[in-house]
Each structure stands twice: as structure tokens, then as C-alpha cells.
Amino acid sequence: MADYLVIVESPAKAKTIGKYLGSKYIVKASMGHVRDLPKSQLGVDIDRGFEPKYITIRGKGDVLKELKDSGRKVKSIFLAADPDREGEAIAWHLAQSLDVDPSRPCRVVFNEITKQAVKDAFKHPRAVNMDLVHAQQARRILDRLVGYRISPLLWKKVKRGLSAGRVQSVAVRLIVDREREIRAFTPEEYWTVRALCDVSGERFLAQFYGYKGKKQELKTREDVLSLFSRVKGHPFVVEKVRASERKRNPSPPFTTSSLQQEAARRLGFRAQRTMSVAQQLYEGIDLPKEGAVGLITYMRTDSTRLSDTALTEARERIAAVYGDAYVPDQPRVYSTRQGAQDAHEAIRPTSAMRDPESLKAILNRDQYRLYKLIYERFLACQMASAVLDTLQVEILAGDATFRASGSKIKFPGFMKLYIEGSDDQEEEEGFLPPLKEGQTLEPRPTLKEEQHFTQPPPRFSEARLVKSMEELGIGRPSTYAPTIETIQKRGYVLLQEKRFVPTELGELVIDLLKEFFPTIVDVDFTAQLEKQLDDVEDGDVDYVKMLDLFNRDFEQYLEVAEKSMEHVTLEDELSDEICEKCGRQMVFKHGRFGKFLACPGFPECRNAKPILKPLDVSCPRCNKPLVQRSGKKRRVFYGCSGYPECNYVLWDEPAMRPCPSCGEPLVKKKNKRGEQIVCSNAECQHVEQSDENVTVGADGR
């Protein structure tokens, strides 16, 4: 007979913990929250100090009954939900539902699900932290006030089904504002000229810097021709050579934000997918001879802090695998960003001794790839710095200065294991051949000119959006992924080529909110609210007073909006397509997976179909045009317009011309060196470089 009941959120977590605790403990799962505010009403009594009205979540009645029955048979109940505000709130709701005194030692928390961590946690239970509960409750009420009072207004003035959220609206505004920056951007022309140098068979490029040591921009073709004229007849002489040694330090261990960003860059994971897989790794994986074991620490954190035990274990592992030279003199300590809660450790493996390769046969593909990313980042963050030999060279041709730089790895350090990804494509910097000051370059370098135009700021990818939200203080680690999912479900933004684009509806809603609820979509105001929630958690601010202060201004905005906001009709954009079922002219609609064609006669006529983008390329099988399509997972592909009669498919973008060797379509392939045009026929070896740069001689010819 068990003496204690332990309640966690999920069956996977219950299974792992139950194995560690033994027969005196029975471990049950609450399946997340058991109580919440009602969906059909505001559920907050504003006049009674913002008192929330909680009800049992539909479908959780049987779960609660089972927990109550189990609770009657034991001496004590322990609440072991996740170690964050959300988990504290779940523990408090369970205490209320099961008649557990939250002020007694009933709350157990651990940052990792390992045998030692769990046993240590049960030696030191504590009371439910009401400051954490109040902070979570305040966030929930704030979101309810905004969502349930602005959304009906949007239904009435624009159309039904719209919603406004406190954090989601600011996220949409970031995307809308960026899109308008892009539209307003005026590109400016500029040119670069690089000298292709050859020294004893080793080639390198030196870029034009300026005249007489002063930087000079080449804005027009005339500037380029002037440069050619000025270097004509002059030898290219090495003026300065600077050799130096540079150290490069590793990136800190993962926080929730940096994990989501790096998983997007390196693995192509969406934020929701990253968190789902991380949850599985945290809650426990069945390992041979060990049973269920949590492989990583808690994955919702904004801290880069690591425990002394983890640091010691990492250093021992690095020494064993890579040697003592790869272990720095002291453990690396990373500063957590200002404003972070720093409630838990960084995301790391629970044991540095469990390397990814030893688990590859046990984990599924997603689990293995994410665990490998976390493991390598953790180990690399405690490795020695990389040392690079760098060379910077200035070359004179008349009064024109050209510069070149290069580097090579002298000691790889952490780079032997891991290098952080980047959102921006960076040109690789090779090493320069040996050069001496006063050396004349022979043969004479040729000049390579290239026209460019300044680019607008890039659209947000998921990684960029998460990074911006974190930097601006919008939301917290647990909110990034659900916020991104919500703004897509509402039809406010679309993900096109892995970049967010606002819909017409998204722009309209943001414009209305900016006019009538300026603070709700104000970045600084939202960040300040997050700071106030942190202060509630720390016990420095009374959450009722905080809510009252917010609501006073909010009520005034609501009153003005009710009277002054005009009705807005969002007209559907007509297409040239005629509905083959009823003859109406079809319209463009926005769905979760992008734009599509639909019959305006809905619900009488439910005809809908994808938008097919015709290409100026013919199918090699039936000679019909190829069209751009989108698959179930939103992956773009190119197929025959004669489908299903002809099922010809290309997964790479066609290059708009057939292969001169075999007649099959050419396609564009991207790699680190740029873009290549290759034949889609695997048996044909035809390859072209997609490089339209013009190469001219140093005399301009």
C-alpha cells in the first residue's frame, strides 16, 4: 500500500518519476491544468478585486475524481508540476481541488528528471509559492481582459472570428511594421571591385577600399570606370602586411529562445516542434538497463547558469574525449541577460557521459537531432577558445588601395565540436598566401566588378522573431512558441519561404489597435507589463493593484473605441478563375497554410482549390506547363499542370530553360559557394555556375 501520492502533469513524467521513488509512492498525471477560466464568459469579477471564476476544465472531471480517490488512501499528497509559474499555478489549482493545504510542505520541484535530482527534491518539499501563483494569475487575467473585451469589438466592427491578444498583437505589429519598412525602402545602387590576385598559383581576392588610404564608395558605373582609369598602367604593390592571432570564444549554453533559434537555423524546426521534442527529452526516454530517464534539464528558461556538478562533469568529458588542451583553466561562467528571471539552469544534458551517438539507436530522428544540438552546445560552451592566425593586407595600385584579409585555424578549441549557426549568409574567409611588404604582384591582377543595390531589412523568420521578442522583453520563454502558432491560426500572418508576411487582415487589425488601443500594441508598454509580472513573482508588487492600474486606462480606451470605431468591410479579392461547380467568380482567401481560391457562394457552394503558379517551363513528359504547388507540410514543389494524368514532379526550382545536353529541365541548387544550375536528370552531369559578374582587365577592357 502506497503512503504518498505524487501528482505531475504528464504520463511520461509520471512513469519516469515513479521508477525512482519506489513502492511507497504512487505517481499520477493531472494531464496539465485541471481548472481554468470559463471559455464562454470573461470569468473575472472586476468589481471584486479582479476575482477569477475558475471551473473544472471540460473532460477533466474523471481525472480529478481519480486523483481524489487516490488521495484518500495515502498519508500525504505531493505536487510535482514543472518548476515555473505555470507549474506553480497547476500545483495551486490541484491543492484547491484536492483540499491540500498549500501552505504546508507539499510542493516538490526539480530542474532535471534524474534519480538523484528527484530524490533530493523529495527531501526538501516546500509550500506552494503564492507569489509565483499570483504572477501567473495576473498574466492570465491580463490576457483575458484584453482578449475577451477587444475581440467582441472587432467581431462587431470588422468580422467574426477575430481576436486580439496582449502579446500576440505586439508580435503581429512587429511583422506589419517590418513589412511596411520593406515597402517604403528605396534601394540605392553601389558597386564593388575586387582584384583577383595570383601568387605562385595561390589565388585570393582583394577588395577596393579607397584612394590615398581614405575610404571611397563606388556608387555608379562611372565611378568604376574612373577607378579602372586611375589604376591603368600602375603595378599592384603590397603596401602593408599585418599578421596577428585572434581568439574566438564559444557561445553560451542554450536558453529557450536561443534553442528555438538554433533549432530553426540548423534543423529547420518550427518553435512548436522544438518545444514538443524538448519536452519528450525532459520527461524521460526509455534506455536499456536504466528505464525511463530524463535526458535534458527543464527547457523553459532564460538563464545561462550551469550547476557546479554540470561544469565538473563537462570538463572531465572534454578532457577524456579531446585532451587537456581543450579544457580552459577555469570553468566558463556566462552572464544572463538583464531582466531575465534566472529561475533555472540553462538547457543542458542531464549527463555529459550520455553522448548522442550512444543514444542514436534509441531516440527517434527528431529526438536525436535536438539532443545532439543541446549536447554539443553544452560541451562546447566549456571548451577552450579557438585560436586563429589572421593576415590583413593592403595593396596599392597608383593611389588606389585594395584590402584583403584571411584567417586559418591554429587551434580549433570548441570549433572542433560546434559552431553556432547564423541567420545571415556569411562569406567564408580563406587564408592568404605568404606576402611581403614591397612585393609586386605578378601576374598583374584582373579586376572583377559587381553591381549591387542596398537591401531592405529582412522579413522575420521564426528565429528572428523569437530573438526580437526576447530582446524587446515581449513574452517569456513559455510564450514564444504558442504566440507564433496563434498569429498564424488567426490568419494575421503567413509563413512564405520561411519568412512571415502579414495578411491584409493582420494589417487592418493592427491599424485599428494602434488607433484605439495604442498601449496594447506598444512594445515598451508590453515589456513594462512583463517587468511588473516579474515584480509580482518577486513579491515586490501587489497583483491586484497592478491589474487595477492597467484596467483604468484600458476602460477609457474601450469606451472611446465603442463609440468611435467605424465598421470596416474587408472585401475579398476577385480572381480570374470561374467556379466550375456554380459559375461564380472565385475569390482569394487566406488560410492557415497561405492563400487559396474559394467560391464566394459559401456555404451553398464549398468549392475551394489551391493557387497554382504557372511557370514558363514545359513538362518533359507531356509538354504541359509546370506549376508551383505546396505540399501538406507547406513545402513548395513544382509539378505538371496535367496532374493527375501526369505526375511529373521537381523539388528544386526550375531554371526556366531545358538542359542543353539531355533536354530535361535545369534546376537551381544552392550551396555554400552560391547557386548552381544543374540538370534535374540524375544521370546527366550538366552543371552551370549562376554567376553573372563581369570580369574585366585592370585597364578597364
C-alpha positions in Angstrom: 0.0 0.0 0.0 1.4 3.4 -1.0 1.9 6.1 1.6 2.2 9.1 -0.7 0.5 10.4 -3.9 2.7 12.4 -6.3 0.9 14.4 -9.0 2.7 15.5 -12.1 1.4 16.9 -15.5 2.0 14.0 -17.9 2.0 10.2 -18.0 5.6 10.2 -19.4 6.8 12.2 -16.5 4.8 10.1 -14.1 6.4 6.9 -15.5 9.9 8.3 -15.1 9.5 9.6 -11.6 7.6 6.6 -10.4 10.5 4.4 -11.2 12.8 6.5 -9.0 10.6 6.8 -5.9 9.7 3.1 -5.2 6.6 1.4 -3.8 5.8 3.9 -1.1 4.8 6.4 -3.7 2.1 6.3 -6.3 2.6 8.8 -9.2 -0.4 10.1 -11.2 -0.7 12.6 -14.0 -3.2 15.6 -14.0 -2.8 15.9 -17.8 -1.9 19.6 -17.4 -4.3 22.2 -15.9 -7.4 20.9 -14.2 -9.1 24.3 -13.7 -9.3 27.4 -15.8 -11.4 30.5 -16.5 -14.6 29.6 -18.5 -14.4 30.0 -22.3 -18.0 31.3 -22.6 -17.5 34.4 -20.5 -14.9 36.9 -19.1 -14.7 34.9 -15.9 -13.2 37.8 -13.9 -15.1 39.9 -11.4 -13.5 43.3 -11.9 -15.5 44.9 -9.1 -14.3 42.4 -6.5 -10.6 42.9 -6.9 -10.4 41.0 -10.2 -11.5 37.8 -8.6 -11.2 34.9 -11.1 -14.0 32.4 -11.5 -12.4 29.1 -12.0 -14.2 26.0 -13.3 -13.1 22.4 -13.9 -11.9 22.1 -17.5 -14.3 20.0 -19.6 -13.1 16.4 -19.7 -11.0 16.7 -16.5 -13.8 15.6 -14.2 -12.8 11.9 -14.3 -9.1 12.8 -13.8 -9.9 14.8 -10.7 -12.2 12.1 -9.4 -9.3 9.5 -9.8 -6.9 11.9 -8.1 -9.3 12.5 -5.2 -9.9 8.7 -4.8 -6.1 8.1 -4.7 -5.6 11.0 -2.3 -8.0 9.5 0.3 -5.8 6.3 0.5 -2.5 8.0 1.3 -0.9 9.9 4.2 0.3 12.8 2.1 0.0 14.4 -1.4 3.0 15.9 -3.2 2.5 18.3 -6.1 5.4 18.0 -8.6 4.4 20.1 -11.6 7.1 21.8 -13.7 9.3 24.4 -11.9 7.9 27.6 -13.4 4.9 29.9 -12.9 2.7 27.7 -15.0 3.7 24.6 -12.9 3.2 26.6 -9.7 -0.3 27.6 -10.8 -1.1 23.9 -11.7 0.0 22.9 -8.2 -2.1 25.5 -6.6 -5.2 24.5 -8.6 -4.7 20.9 -7.6 -4.3 21.9 -4.0 -7.6 23.8 -4.2 -9.4 20.9 -5.9 -8.0 18.1 -3.6 -8.3 20.0 -0.3 -4.5 20.1 0.2 -3.2 22.9 2.4 -0.9 24.9 0.0 1.0 26.4 3.0 2.3 23.1 4.2 5.4 21.3 2.5 3.5 19.8 -0.4 5.3 21.3 -3.4 8.3 19.4 -4.9 10.4 20.9 -7.8 13.4 19.7 -9.8 15.2 21.1 -12.8 16.0 17.7 -14.2 14.3 14.3 -14.1 17.2 12.1 -12.9 17.2 9.7 -9.9 19.5 11.9 -7.8 17.7 15.2 -8.6 14.2 13.7 -7.9 15.3 12.0 -4.6 17.0 15.2 -3.4 13.8 17.2 -4.3 11.6 15.0 -2.1 13.9 15.5 0.8 13.1 19.3 0.7 9.5 19.8 -0.1 8.1 23.4 0.3 4.9 25.3 0.4 3.2 26.5 -2.8 4.8 29.8 -3.7 1.9 32.2 -3.8 3.9 35.0 -5.4 4.5 32.7 -8.4 0.8 31.8 -8.5 -0.2 35.4 -8.3 2.2 36.3 -11.2 0.7 33.6 -13.3 -2.9 34.5 -12.3 -2.2 38.2 -13.1 -0.9 37.2 -16.6 -4.0 35.1 -17.2 -6.3 37.9 -16.1 -4.5 40.5 -18.2 -4.7 38.3 -21.3 -8.4 37.6 -20.5 -9.2 41.3 -20.1 -7.5 42.2 -23.4 -8.7 39.2 -25.4 -12.3 39.0 -24.2 -13.0 42.7 -24.3 -11.3 43.8 -27.6 -12.2 40.7 -29.6 -16.0 41.1 -29.5 -15.4 44.7 -30.6 -13.5 43.5 -33.6 -16.3 41.0 -34.3 -18.8 43.8 -34.4 -16.8 46.3 -36.3 -14.8 44.1 -38.7 -15.9 40.4 -38.8 -16.5 37.5 -36.6 -13.7 35.2 -35.5 -11.1 37.8 -35.0 -9.1 38.1 -31.8 -6.7 40.4 -30.1 -4.1 39.2 -27.6 -1.8 41.1 -25.3 1.4 39.5 -26.6 0.2 38.2 -30.0 -0.9 41.7 -31.1 2.6 43.1 -30.5 4.2 40.2 -32.4 1.9 40.9 -35.3 2.8 44.6 -35.1 6.5 43.8 -35.4 5.8 41.8 -38.6 3.5 44.5 -40.0 5.9 47.3 -39.2 8.7 45.4 -40.8 6.7 44.8 -44.0 5.9 48.5 -44.3 9.6 49.3 -43.9 10.3 47.0 -46.8 7.6 48.6 -49.0 8.9 52.1 -48.2 12.5 51.1 -48.8 14.2 52.8 -51.8 17.2 50.7 -53.0 20.4 52.6 -53.7 23.0 51.5 -56.3 26.5 50.7 -55.4 29.4 48.8 -56.9 32.3 46.6 -55.6 35.5 46.0 -57.4 37.8 43.1 -56.4 41.2 42.3 -57.7 41.8 38.6 -58.5 45.4 38.1 -57.4 47.6 35.1 -58.1 50.8 34.5 -56.1 52.7 31.3 -57.0 49.5 29.6 -58.1 47.5 30.6 -55.0 44.6 32.9 -55.7 42.9 35.4 -53.4 40.6 38.4 -53.8 41.4 42.0 -52.6 38.5 44.5 -52.5 38.8 48.1 -53.4 38.9 50.3 -50.3 39.5 53.9 -51.4 42.1 56.4 -52.6 45.2 57.5 -50.7 44.1 55.5 -47.6 40.7 57.1 -47.4 37.5 55.0 -47.8 35.7 55.7 -51.1 32.3 54.3 -52.2 31.7 53.4 -55.8 28.1 54.5 -56.4 27.9 54.4 -60.1 29.3 52.6 -63.2 31.2 55.9 -63.9 33.0 55.6 -60.5 34.1 52.1 -61.5 35.4 53.3 -64.9 37.2 56.1 -63.1 38.9 53.6 -60.9 40.0 51.5 -63.9 41.5 54.6 -65.4 43.4 55.5 -62.3 45.0 52.1 -61.8 45.8 51.7 -65.5 49.5 51.1 -66.0 50.3 51.1 -62.3 51.8 48.0 -60.7 49.9 46.3 -57.8 52.3 46.5 -54.8 51.9 45.1 -51.3 52.0 48.1 -49.0 51.2 46.6 -45.6 51.1 43.2 -44.1 49.7 42.7 -40.6 49.8 39.2 -39.1 48.1 38.6 -35.8 46.5 36.0 -33.6 42.8 36.1 -32.7 40.8 34.2 -30.1 37.2 33.1 -30.7 35.1 32.1 -27.7 32.2 29.7 -27.7 28.5 30.6 -27.4 26.8 30.2 -24.1 24.6 27.2 -23.3 21.0 27.2 -24.6 18.1 29.2 -23.2 14.6 28.6 -24.5 15.0 31.4 -27.0 18.4 30.5 -28.3 17.4 26.8 -28.6 14.4 27.7 -30.7 16.6 30.0 -32.9 19.3 27.5 -33.4 16.9 24.6 -34.0 15.3 26.7 -36.7 18.6 27.5 -38.3 20.3 24.2 -38.1 17.5 21.6 -38.1 14.6 23.5 -39.8 12.4 23.0 -36.7 9.4 25.3 -36.0 9.3 26.7 -32.5 6.4 24.5 -31.5 8.2 21.4 -32.8 11.4 22.3 -30.9 9.5 22.6 -27.6 7.5 19.4 -28.2 10.6 17.3 -28.8 12.4 19.0 -25.9 9.5 18.1 -23.6 9.9 14.5 -24.6 13.6 14.6 -23.8 13.0 16.3 -20.5 10.2 14.0 -19.3 12.1 10.8 -20.0 13.2 8.3 -22.6 13.4 4.5 -22.0 17.0 3.5 -22.0 18.3 -0.1 -21.9 19.1 -1.2 -18.3 18.1 2.2 -16.9 14.5 2.5 -17.8 12.9 6.0 -18.3 15.5 8.8 -17.9 15.2 12.5 -18.4 17.9 13.4 -20.9 17.9 17.2 -20.6 17.1 19.8 -18.0 14.0 21.9 -17.9 13.5 23.5 -21.3 11.7 26.7 -20.4 14.4 29.0 -19.0 16.1 32.4 -19.8 19.2 31.6 -17.8 22.7 30.6 -19.0 23.7 29.5 -15.5 25.2 26.0 -15.0 25.5 24.0 -11.8 28.9 23.1 -10.3 28.2 19.4 -10.9 27.4 20.0 -14.6 30.6 22.1 -15.0 32.8 19.4 -13.4 31.3 16.7 -15.5 31.6 18.7 -18.7 35.3 19.4 -18.1 36.0 15.7 -17.3 34.3 14.6 -20.5 36.1 17.2 -22.6 39.5 16.1 -21.2 38.6 12.4 -21.8 37.5 12.9 -25.4 39.6 15.8 -26.7 42.5 16.1 -24.3 43.6 18.5 -21.6 44.5 21.2 -24.2 40.7 21.6 -24.9 39.9 22.3 -21.2 40.2 26.0 -20.2 42.0 26.9 -16.9 38.7 27.8 -15.3 35.1 26.9 -15.9 33.3 29.4 -18.2 30.6 31.4 -16.5 28.2 33.3 -18.7 26.2 36.4 -17.7 22.5 36.1 -18.1 20.8 39.0 -19.9 19.4 41.8 -17.9 15.8 41.4 -16.9 15.9 37.6 -17.1 14.1 35.6 -14.3 17.1 33.2 -13.9 14.9 30.7 -12.1 16.5 27.6 -13.6 19.7 26.4 -15.1 20.4 26.7 -18.8 19.2 23.8 -21.1 21.8 21.0 -20.9 22.1 17.2 -21.0 21.4 15.7 -17.5 24.7 13.7 -18.0 27.7 14.7 -20.1 28.6 11.0 -20.2 25.5 10.2 -22.4 26.9 11.2 -25.8 24.4 11.4 -28.7 25.9 8.5 -30.7 25.3 6.1 -27.8 21.6 7.0 -27.9 21.1 7.2 -31.7 19.5 3.7 -31.9 17.1 4.5 -29.1 15.9 8.1 -30.0 13.7 8.9 -33.0 15.2 11.2 -35.6 13.9 14.5 -34.1 14.9 13.5 -30.6 18.4 12.5 -31.7 19.0 15.7 -33.7 17.8 18.0 -31.0 19.6 16.1 -28.2 22.8 16.2 -30.3 22.4 20.0 -30.7 21.9 20.6 -27.0 24.7 18.2 -26.0 27.2 19.7 -28.4 26.3 23.3 -27.4 26.7 22.4 -23.7 30.0 20.7 -24.1 31.4 23.4 -26.5 30.5 26.2 -24.1 33.1 24.8 -21.6 35.8 24.1 -24.1 39.0 26.2 -24.8 38.8 29.2 -27.1 39.7 28.7 -30.8 42.9 30.4 -31.9 43.1 31.8 -35.5 46.0 33.1 -37.4 44.9 36.2 -39.3 46.5 38.2 -42.1 45.4 41.7 -43.3 47.0 43.1 -46.4 46.8 46.5 -48.1 47.7 46.6 -51.8 48.4 49.8 -53.8 47.8 50.4 -57.5 48.6 54.0 -58.1 46.7 55.9 -55.4 44.0 53.2 -55.2 44.0 51.0 -52.1 42.8 47.3 -52.1 42.4 45.3 -48.9 42.4 41.6 -48.3 42.1 39.6 -45.1 42.2 35.9 -44.3 42.4 33.6 -41.4 43.2 29.9 -40.7 42.6 27.9 -37.6 45.7 27.5 -35.5 44.0 25.6 -32.7 40.3 24.6 -33.1 39.3 24.6 -29.5 35.5 24.5 -29.2 35.2 24.7 -33.0 36.3 21.1 -33.2 32.8 20.2 -31.8 30.4 23.0 -32.5 29.9 26.4 -34.3 26.8 28.5 -33.9 24.6 29.0 -36.9 23.7 32.4 -38.4 20.6 33.9 -39.9 22.7 35.7 -42.4 24.9 34.1 -45.1 28.5 34.9 -44.4 31.2 34.7 -47.0 33.9 32.3 -45.9 37.3 33.9 -45.3 40.1 31.8 -46.6 43.8 32.2 -45.8 46.1 34.4 -47.8 49.4 33.1 -49.3 52.7 34.4 -47.9 53.1 38.1 -48.9 55.9 40.6 -48.2 55.7 44.4 -48.0 57.0 46.0 -51.1 56.2 42.8 -53.2 54.9 43.5 -56.7 52.1 41.1 -57.7 52.8 39.2 -60.8 51.0 38.3 -63.0 49.0 41.5 -63.0 45.6 41.1 -61.1 42.4 41.2 -63.1 39.6 43.3 -61.8 36.1 42.0 -61.1 33.3 44.5 -60.9 29.9 43.8 -59.4 26.8 45.9 -59.3 24.7 45.8 -56.1 21.6 47.5 -54.6 21.1 48.1 -50.9 18.6 45.7 -49.5 15.6 46.4 -47.2 15.6 44.9 -43.7 14.8 41.2 -43.9 11.4 39.8 -43.1 11.2 37.9 -39.8 11.9 34.2 -39.8 10.8 32.3 -36.7 14.3 32.5 -35.3 14.5 36.3 -35.9 11.0 36.9 -34.4 11.8 34.9 -31.2 15.1 36.7 -30.9 13.4 40.1 -31.3 10.7 39.2 -28.8 13.3 38.2 -26.3 15.4 41.3 -26.8 12.4 43.6 -26.6 11.1 41.9 -23.4 7.8 40.7 -25.0 6.5 37.5 -23.6 8.6 34.9 -21.7 10.2 31.6 -22.6 6.9 29.6 -22.3 5.0 32.1 -24.6 7.2 32.3 -27.7 6.0 29.1 -29.5 2.3 29.4 -28.7 2.3 33.1 -29.7 3.7 32.3 -33.1 1.2 29.5 -33.6 -1.7 31.7 -32.6 -0.9 34.6 -35.0 -0.8 32.1 -37.9 -4.1 30.4 -36.9 -5.9 33.7 -36.7 -4.8 34.5 -40.3 -2.9 37.6 -39.4 0.4 36.4 -40.9 1.5 33.8 -43.4 4.8 31.9 -43.5 6.2 32.2 -47.0 9.6 30.8 -47.9 10.2 30.6 -44.1 9.5 34.3 -43.6 6.5 35.9 -42.0 4.3 38.1 -44.2 1.3 40.0 -42.8 -2.1 39.4 -44.4 -4.4 42.3 -45.3 -6.5 41.3 -42.3 -3.4 41.4 -40.0 -2.6 44.9 -41.2 -6.2 46.1 -40.7 -6.4 44.8 -37.2 -3.1 46.3 -36.2 -4.1 49.7 -37.6 -7.3 49.6 -35.6 -5.5 48.6 -32.4 -2.8 51.3 -32.9 -5.6 53.9 -33.3 -7.9 52.9 -30.4 -5.6 50.8 -28.1 -2.2 52.3 -28.6 -0.7 50.9 -25.4 -1.8 47.3 -26.2 0.4 47.2 -29.3 3.1 49.3 -27.9 6.4 47.4 -27.5 7.7 49.4 -24.5 4.3 49.2 -22.6 4.1 45.4 -23.1 7.7 44.9 -22.0 6.9 47.1 -18.9 3.9 44.8 -18.1 6.2 41.8 -18.3 8.6 43.5 -15.8 5.7 44.2 -13.5 4.7 40.5 -13.6 8.3 39.7 -12.6 7.9 42.1 -9.7 4.7 40.3 -8.7 6.7 37.0 -8.7 9.4 38.5 -6.5 6.7 39.7 -4.1 7.5 43.4 -4.7 4.2 44.4 -6.3 0.6 43.6 -5.3 -1.0 42.0 -8.4 -4.5 43.4 -7.7 -3.1 47.0 -7.7 -1.2 46.2 -10.9 -4.4 45.0 -12.6 -6.4 47.9 -11.4 -3.9 50.4 -12.7 -3.9 48.7 -16.1 -7.7 48.5 -16.2 -8.3 52.2 -15.5 -6.7 53.3 -18.8 -8.0 50.2 -20.6 -11.6 51.0 -19.7 -11.2 54.5 -21.2 -9.8 53.1 -24.5 -12.7 50.7 -24.7 -15.3 53.4 -24.2 -13.8 55.6 -26.9 -13.5 52.6 -29.3 -17.1 51.5 -28.8 -18.3 55.0 -29.8 -15.8 56.0 -32.5 -14.6 52.8 -34.3 -16.3 52.6 -37.6 -17.5 49.5 -39.3 -14.9 48.1 -41.7 -15.7 45.8 -44.6 -12.8 43.6 -45.8 -13.6 42.9 -49.4 -12.5 39.6 -50.9 -10.0 40.0 -53.8 -11.5 38.7 -57.0 -9.6 36.2 -59.2 -9.9 35.3 -62.9 -11.0 31.8 -62.0 -14.6 30.7 -62.5 -16.1 28.2 -60.1 -16.7 25.1 -62.2 -19.5 24.0 -59.8 -21.7 27.1 -59.7 -20.2 29.6 -62.2 -19.4 32.3 -59.7 -16.1 34.3 -59.9 -13.8 32.8 -57.3 -12.1 34.9 -54.7 -8.8 34.8 -52.9 -8.9 33.7 -49.2 -6.2 33.4 -46.6 -6.0 30.2 -44.6 -3.5 28.7 -42.1 -1.4 27.4 -45.0 -1.5 30.5 -47.1 -3.6 31.9 -49.9 -6.1 29.8 -51.8 -9.1 30.1 -54.1 -12.6 29.7 -52.8 -16.1 30.2 -54.1 -17.9 33.3 -52.7 -21.1 31.2 -52.6 -20.1 29.5 -49.4 -21.9 27.7 -47.6 -24.1 26.8 -50.6 -21.0 26.1 -52.7 -17.9 24.8 -50.9 -15.6 24.6 -53.8 -12.0 25.6 -52.9 -8.6 24.9 -54.6 -5.0 25.8 -54.3 -3.5 28.7 -56.3 -1.2 27.3 -59.0 1.6 29.5 -60.2 2.3 28.7 -63.8 6.0 28.6 -64.9 7.4 29.2 -68.3 8.8 25.7 -68.3 7.2 22.7 -70.1 6.8 19.2 -68.6 9.3 16.9 -70.4 6.7 14.1 -70.4 3.6 15.7 -71.7 4.7 19.2 -72.7 2.1 20.9 -70.5 3.3 23.9 -68.3 4.8 23.2 -64.9 3.1 24.9 -61.9 4.3 25.7 -58.4 2.4 23.8 -55.8 2.5 23.4 -52.0 2.6 20.1 -50.1 0.9 19.1 -46.9 3.8 20.3 -44.8 3.9 23.6 -46.8 7.0 22.5 -48.8 7.0 24.1 -52.2 7.4 21.8 -55.2 6.9 22.0 -58.9 4.6 19.7 -60.8 2.9 19.2 -64.1 -0.4 21.1 -64.6 -1.7 17.9 -66.2 -1.9 16.2 -62.8 -3.2 13.6 -62.0 -2.9 12.3 -65.6 0.8 13.3 -65.4 2.6 13.1 -62.1 5.9 14.7 -63.0 7.5 16.5 -60.0 10.5 18.6 -59.3 11.6 19.5 -55.7 14.0 22.2 -56.8 13.1 25.5 -58.6 13.3 25.1 -62.4 15.8 27.5 -64.1 13.3 28.3 -66.9 15.2 26.5 -69.7 16.0 22.9 -70.7 19.3 21.2 -70.3 21.4 21.6 -73.5 22.7 18.1 -73.0 19.6 16.0 -72.5 16.5 18.3 -72.7 15.3 17.8 -69.1 14.6 20.9 -67.1 17.5 22.6 -65.4 17.0 23.4 -61.7 18.6 25.8 -59.2 20.7 24.3 -56.4 22.1 26.3 -53.5 25.3 25.5 -51.6 27.9 27.4 -49.5 29.5 28.8 -52.7 26.4 30.2 -54.1 23.9 29.0 -56.6 24.4 26.4 -59.3 22.3 25.4 -62.3 22.2 21.7 -62.6 20.2 19.2 -64.7 17.2 17.6 -63.0 18.1 14.3 -64.6 20.4 12.5 -62.1 22.1 10.6 -64.9 23.1 13.9 -66.6 26.2 15.7 -65.2 25.5 19.1 -66.7 26.4 21.9 -64.3 26.5 25.7 -64.7 27.6 28.4 -62.3 24.8 31.0 -61.6 27.3 33.9 -61.7 26.6 36.9 -63.9 29.5 39.0 -62.6 31.6 40.7 -65.3 35.3 40.2 -65.2 37.4 42.9 -66.9 41.1 43.7 -67.1 42.9 46.2 -64.9 42.9 48.6 -67.8 39.1 48.6 -68.0 38.8 46.4 -71.1 
